[in-house]
């Protein structure tokens, strides 16, 4: 019984191998152009990635320095600079007030003045402009 099972299993495996081999031969003949194009595309993608990594200079950033000229031209106070840095952390007015030890109304006043001086309409715009002007990291 075991011998028959092994014979049938071997014959089935040989038939499956033959079918796969014939299918490969057909695909290799029928799709020759597509296979070569795919291999070339993969090679050029690899070459592009390698060249990009080799030719792109790696910039080493030094410590962050605030743009003093922008701070002076906008007329920002040290407290407003501090609040601007804390705005980027995503804290609410109440959390800012707790962190700085001042009232929430004072925080609102500082934030409103920051919006006026930066000429923006909201927190996200203020953070984006402050990063663009190198006022915060």
Buried (B, 14 or more C-beta within 10 A) or exposed (E): EEEEEEEEEEEEEEEEEEEEEEEEEEEEEEEEEEEEEEEEEEEEEEEEEEEEEEEEEEEEEEEEEBBEEBBEEBEBEEEBBBBBBBBBEEBEBEBBBEBBEBEBEBBEEBBEBBBEBBEBEEBEEBBBBBEEBBBBE
